[in-house]
Amino acid sequence: MKIKKYVKPVICASLTVLMLSGCGLSSHVNQVETEHKQTNQNTIAFVGQNSESVILPKLKLHKKTNESADMIGLIVYKGRIYTQTATHIAPKFASSLLGEKIGRTKGNIDEWSDQSAYATELASTIGEIEIYTVTGYDSDFRIMSYMEQDGEILSEFYECLNGLSVNSGEDIFKKLKLEDNIQSASWEERDSWNYNKQEFHNLSVNETLHKFLGELNKALPIEQQPLQQIGIFETEEQKFVLLKLNDNSEVRLRLFKDSYVMYSNAHVFFKMDDGVFDDLWKSLM
């Protein structure tokens, strides 16, 4: 049985970016970066309102030089590229979300593959494993891998969040089914997340959290690049909220003090109402 198991996507200096008809793949350079930089900025100013939607584009494959790069987990399905995501589910619950069987992946992609490799249905970087739809979620958005081996369940969600026009938070967060669907919640500091310490603190599922999630759907989309260029990923004032849903999946949101929220698999920021954001931020202490 041939399978590659990815725990966290790791991207080296040489980045792989892909393109297909449907969704493209960006290299998630800021999703799981090891952050050792310091910044002189204590806050990130509001970059400005977008008068139009933010496009999460299909991206082109960059040819490799002599540099090497580790690939993130990805699967090609119906002309779309699905990548590993910030949403997970514990192995003991994974079978409850198995939908219809899609097929079995081909472990035919590595960092040196040419464009033709991505034109193959169920091409992947994850080896050979069965792929299913996810009960309760649109298969255009999310699918999952699943197998049982030596008494161990191996399962992972993959999501397609490129090739989209984003007009508000609803275009991303409605897909995650957060509103009125929270079983429990917790949060961790940037340092804990960055070094995988898993130092979680309890977060009450109360009116403050419910209001935050409701307002998140109305949040204004902001392009990632301008904020990235002024160092938002290097700011100390970040927190990560982990939401366990009623179906036992766990969604991670990345919060930045100046009312910005990001779901790491979607390369777009959302600017929230300051008052609603601040109410939740104050509870993360």
C-alpha positions, 0 to 999 in steps of 0.5 A: 500500500503506497501512501504519503501522509502529510501532517503540515504543508511545508513550503521551501524557498522555491514555490510551486504554483499550479493551474487547471481549469477550475481552481488553482493552487497557491503555495501557502507560503504564509499558512505554515511559515516558521516565523522568526522575523521581528517587526517594528510595527505594533499594529497594521493600519487598515489597507483600505476598502475594496470597491470590488470583489477579491478574486482568488485566481487560478495560478500558473505552474512555475517551472523548477530550477535546480532548487528543491521544494516540498509539495503540499498535499493536493488532489485533482478532481473534476478539473479542480485542485483541492489542497490540505486545509486548516479544518480537520477531524479526529480519526475516531469521527472521520467515518461519520462524514464519509459520503460517496466514494469518488475513487482512488488517487494516483500518486503521480505528482511531485515537485518536478511534474510537468503540467500534463500530470495535473490533467489526470483525474485524481492525480495527487501528491499523497500517494494512493488512497480512497477519496470520498465526498464529505457528508453535509458539504458541497463536493465543489468545496471539500472532499476527503481521503480515508483509509484504515491501515493496521488498525489506524484511520488515516483521513484528511480534508481537502478544499478548493478555494481558488478560482473564486470571486469573493464579495464578503465573508459569506463566500468563504465562511458559509461553506464552513457552516460555522453559524449556530453549529459550534460544539466547543471552542478554544484558542491559542497564542501565536507562539503556541501555533508557530511552534506547535506547542498546542497550548489551548485555552477554553473559549466560551460558546456564548453570545460574543462568539455567536455575534462574531461568527454572524458578523464574519459573514458580512466582513469586507474581503481584502487582498492578501498581498498589500497586507502581506507586504506591510508585515501582517504575518510577522505581527505579534498580536495574532491569535488562533481560534479553534472551533469544533463543530457539531459534526466533530470537524475542527475549523481554525481561524487566524485573527489579527488585532486590527480586526482582520480574520483569515481562513488559511486555505483561502488567500484573502483577509476579511476586515470585520466590524471593529466593535464586534471583533474587539469584543471577541479579542478581549475574551482571548486573554 
